[in-house]
Amino acid sequence: MLRFFSKLAALLLFAGAAMAQTTPQAIGVVVMHGKGGLPTRHVAELASGLEAKGHQVANIEMPWSGNRNYDVNTAAAEAEIDAALTDLRAKGARRLFVVGHSQGGTFALYYGSKHAVDGVISIAPAGSTVSQAIREKLGDSREEARKLVAAGKGGEIARLMDFEGGKGTYTIACKPDNYLTWFDPDGAMNLTKSIRSMRPETPVLLVVPKNDYPGLLKAKQANFDALPRNPRTRLYEPDATHAGAPTASRDEVSRWMMEVTN
């Protein structure tokens, strides 16, 4: 009889552990596209692929999209992610992640360095304000924005410059007040600072495709090594280009989120 009850207790313990396992539906993830992009472009198949695996997904348009051109500052962008995560939680998500591609990947690390989430997925992070290209290409525009703010015109739309590796330098219409928060060398888009400020308890999946831009490939190992030590932090290198990295990573992103939560 004692042996019977021992076996029964073991079975109940096993069943309870199985029930405690996180299901795909219990995982909510906010997806952020890259600079000048949209939710319907490079991250669309990543978002739909995660949904197909049962995850709850918020694929949102961020302030750096081609439609918005930094229409709000970085603090407001954080609030937009907060709202998306709150909505996922209201739908039943118990474990929450943020995933971003390119500029979205850099902002995902910034967000994860300031907010408690279950994990951060940064895919081909780019657009860092400490990069040589950004400093050289946008230094004059940043100085122009500062002058406009000093003249009391920070809230008026101005013609300022942006830069993206695949298309070069181009003009955007943006309020100088907002522009400076996005291009401050010590601000939200300082990738190095965000990596070093990551919470040790927050695991990171850093995705660097094998055919990424040379400058991003060169920074790969240094960026990964600078992340705080966490047993769940991983470097994933799919055989893809910069633009193709989100689609190429969708299976690994789902697998990693399930690993982190179980």
N, C-alpha and C positions, 0 to 999 in steps of 0.2 A: 504493500500500500504506500509506503514511504517513497519507494522508487517511482510509483505511478504519479504521485503528486510532484515529485522532482521533475519528471519528464513534462508534466503539464505546465509547471511553472516556466520551464525552459522554452516550451512552445509559445506560451503567452508572451514571454520576454522577446522572443524572436518576432512574433507578430507585431508587437508594439514598436519594435525597432523598424520593421518594414513599413508600418504606417507612418512613422516619423520621417521617412525618406522624402526629400523635396521632389515634387512632380514638376514636369516642364511647365504646367499651367500656373504653378506658384511662383515662377520667375518672371519678373517684369523688367523690360529693358528699354531705355531711351536711346534712339538712334539719331546721330548727328552727321549731316553731310559735310562736304568740303567747301572751300572758298568758292564763291560764285555759283555754287551748285544748288540742287533742290532735292527734296525727298524722293522725287521720281527719277532721279538720274543714277549715279554710281552706287548709291546705297540701297536702291529699290529692291534688288534681288536679295541682298543681305536681310532686309526687313521682312520680306515675304517668306524667305527661307526659314527665318526664326519663328515666324507665325506658323508655318507649316509643321514645325516641330512641336508646336503646342505652347510656345512662350507668348506672353502678352507684350505687345510691342507698341511704342509710341514713336513714330518716325516723323519728326517735327522739322519745320522750316526755321532755320536759325538766322540771327541778324546779319550774318555774313553771306547770305544767299544773293544771287544775282538780282532778285527782286527788291531786297531790303537795303543793301548797301550800308550796313551798320546804322540802322535807324534808331537803335537804342544803345546804351552803354553796356559794359561787361557785367555790371551788377544786375541789370534788367535781364540779361541773357541767363544768368544763374537762376533768377526767379522763374524764367520760362521752363527751365529743366525741373526746378522744384515742383512747379505746377503739374508737369507731365508725370513725374514720379508719384505725386499725390493721387492723380487720377488712376494710375496703375494700381496703387495700393487700394483704392476704393473698389477696384474691380476684382480684388482678391489676391493680388501679387504680394507675397510675403518676403521675397528676396529680390533686391533691386540692384540693377547694373546700369552703367552708362557706356555706350560705345560710340566712337567718333572716327571719321575718316579724314585724313589730311588735316586741314585746319580744325575740323571737328575732333580729330584725335588729340591735338594739342590742347583744345579746350576741355576735353574729357579728363585729361590728366590734371588740369587746373581745378576743375570742379571736384574731382576726387581728392585733391589735396586739401580742400576746405570743408567738404561735406561727407557725412558717413553714408557709404554705400557698400554693398557686398562685394563689388569688384568693378574694375575699370578696364575696358578694352580700347586700346589706342592703335588704330590701323594707319600705318604710314604717316605718322604725325609730321606736320609741316607748318610753315608760316610763322616760325618762331621769330620774335622781334630781336633776338640776339644773333640771328644768322647774318653773315656778311652781306648776302644779297639784299635782305630787307634794310639793313643799315645804309647800304650804298644807294639803293633805288628810291627809298622813301624818306631819307634824312631831310631833304629840302621841303618835302610836303609836310612832314611833321613840324618843322620849324614854322612854316606858313600857318599851320593850324594853331600853334602856340601864339603867334602874333595876332591872329583873329580873336582868340579868346581874350588876350590882354586888351584888345580894343573894344571889348564888350560885345563881340559878334559871335560868341561861341555857340549860340542857339540858332544861328542863321545858316541855311544850306549854303555850302561852298563847293567849289570844284577842287577836289583833292585827288591824290594818286594812290593807287593800290598796285600790288605786284603778286603775280603767281607764276611759278616756274614754267608751266606749260604754255602761257600766253604772254609773259613779259609784263611791262608796266602799262597801266591803263587808268583812265580818269573815272572817278565816281562822284556822285553828288551826296554830300554827307555833312552833318553838323560837326564843326570842329570839336565841340565838347565831347561828343561820342567818339570821334576819330581818335583823339588822344588816348582814351582809355584802351582802345584796341591796339594801338601802336606804341604805347609806352614801353621802352626797353625793359623796365622793371615790373611790368604789369602782367595781366592775365595770360598774354601770349608769349611770355618768356618760358619756353619749354624746359630749359635747364633748371630754372628755379622751381617750376611745378614738380618736376621729377624728384628733385631733392627734398621737396616739401611734402611728398606723399606720406600718408599715414602708414606706418609699418604694418598695421593690422589689415590694411586694404590690399588685396592681391591685384596684380596687373597682368593682363595679357597684352604684350607688346608685339604687334604684327608688323614685320618689315618684309615686303615682297622682294624676291630675288632680283627682279628687274625694275626696282625703284630708281628714282633719280640718284645720280652718283653722290651728291652731297648728303642725301638722306641715308644712303648705304654706308657712307663713311662714318656717320655719327651713330650708327646702329649699336655697336658694342658698348660704346661709352655711355649711351643713354640707358641701355639695359643694366650695365654695371652700376650706374648711379642710383637705381631704384633701391629703396630700403629692402632688406632681406625679408622675404616671406616665402614659406615653402610652396605656396600655390602660384607664385609669380612665374610666368613663362615667356620665352621668346619663340615666336612662330614665324617661319619664313616660307610662305607659299610661293609656288612657281607662277608669278603673276607680275603685271605692271602696276604702277601706282594707281591708275584708274580701276584696274581689275581686282585690286586687293580685297575690297569688301566682299564681292561675290565669291572669290576664291577662299575666303576665311569663314564663310557662314557655318559650315559643319563644325569647324574647330571652335568657333565662338560658342556654339550651343554645347558642345562636349565639355568645354572648359567651365562654363557656367554651372553645368550639372556637377562637375567634379568639385568645384568650390563649395557648392551648397549641400553636398552629401558626404 
